[in-house]
Amino acid sequence: MRKLTILTCMILSMIIVPSSIYALQNTKEATEKSPEEIAFNWLINAPTFKFDGIPGSVKVVDSWIAMTFAAPGFWGVEIEFDCKHAGYGDRTGQILAQVITHHRVIIHVTEGVVTLAQIDDQWDEIKQRQNNLCYTVEVAEQSALTWLYNCPTFKFDGVPETVEVKNTVPLGMPNAWDFYIEFTCNYPGYGDRTGNVMLGHSQVHTIKITVIESQVTSAIIDGMWDEVNQIMLTQN
């Protein structure tokens, strides 16, 4: 009888223990999120998307595992999404052109943590800054437009829908361009005209913005107004 009891216990343990291990494994798998889920949730809560991202536009288009010489490896996830305006990060307080902008972000997930997030190969979403080595004409143009939307003349009464890049001229040095941009203000004049009596009709302006390595170094409106220093140019 005693031998039968021992044998029965051994058989039951063989059945219960594996079942318990399987249950634990299933519980662990159910609670762990996939790299795609981690990347997706991180993106929709990051500054760029949180500001004006369009929820229905988010799409995971690819994912892959990357092994490195030194552990741990990481997962790469590619996601596409749209925003209601151009630009990156939290743009609160900026004047923005209302144009739906398509973005592509590459996110690295290492042991459940996002360690890299690059939007359009131009913007570091983790550090919230332009990539230092990304000095393309497209990035320079975006820098010029962002600067224009937030300069005193345009910010006072500029009309966003009228902004148009008319010409782009490369300069005789690396990573440098002049951008000729046309825009309309509701009233004549330059700079912040708060307190001035505004008379007359709208005025069309042309601004030449010089961008060197993504930094605006000069901005002249109509060949007569220095928008950087907010002074009228001396007429010779």
Long-range contacts (C-beta under 8 A, 24 or more apart in sequence): 32-112, 33-112, 35-63, 35-75, 35-77, 35-109, 36-60, 36-63, 36-77, 38-109, 38-112, 38-113, 38-114, 39-63, 39-75, 39-77, 39-79, 39-107, 39-109, 39-114, 40-77, 40-79, 42-107, 42-114, 42-117, 43-79, 43-81, 43-105, 43-107, 43-117, 46-117, 46-125, 47-88, 47-89, 47-90, 47-125, 47-128, 48-83, 48-88, 48-89, 48-90, 48-103, 48-119, 48-123, 48-125, 49-81, 49-83, 50-90, 51-83, 51-89, 51-90, 51-91, 51-92, 52-83, 52-84, 52-85, 52-91, 53-81, 53-82, 53-83, 53-84, 54-81, 54-82, 54-83, 54-84, 54-100, 57-81, 57-82, 66-108, 72-110, 72-111, 73-110, 74-108, 74-109, 74-110, 74-115, 75-108, 75-109, 75-110, 76-106, 76-107, 76-108, 76-109, 77-106, 77-107, 77-108, 77-109, 78-104, 78-105, 78-106, 78-107, 79-104, 79-105, 79-107, 80-104, 80-105, 81-105, 86-142, 86-145, 86-146, 87-142, 87-146, 88-119, 88-122, 88-123, 88-125, 89-123, 89-125, 89-128, 90-128, 94-146, 94-149, 94-150, 95-149, 95-150, 95-154, 95-155, 95-158, 95-160, 96-149, 96-160, 97-145, 97-149, 97-160, 97-161, 97-163, 98-160, 130-214, 134-214, 135-174, 135-175, 135-213, 135-214, 137-168, 137-170, 137-177, 139-214, 140-175, 140-177, 140-179, 140-211, 140-214, 141-165, 141-168, 141-177, 141-179, 141-211, 143-211, 143-214, 143-215, 143-216, 144-179, 144-181, 144-209, 144-211, 144-216, 145-181, 147-209, 147-216, 147-219, 148-181, 148-183, 148-207, 148-209, 148-219, 151-219, 151-227, 152-191, 152-192, 152-227, 152-230, 153-185, 153-189, 153-190, 153-191, 153-192, 153-205, 153-221, 153-225, 153-227, 154-183, 154-185, 155-192, 156-185, 156-191, 156-192, 156-193, 156-194, 157-185, 157-186, 157-187, 157-193, 157-198, 158-183, 158-184, 158-185, 159-183, 159-184, 159-185, 159-186, 159-202, 162-204, 166-206, 171-210, 171-212, 173-212, 175-212, 175-213, 175-214, 176-210, 176-211, 176-212, 176-213, 177-210, 177-211, 178-208, 178-209, 178-210, 178-211, 179-208, 179-209, 179-210, 179-211, 180-206, 180-207, 180-208, 181-206, 181-207, 181-209, 182-206, 183-207, 190-221, 190-225, 190-227, 190-232, 191-225, 191-227, 191-230
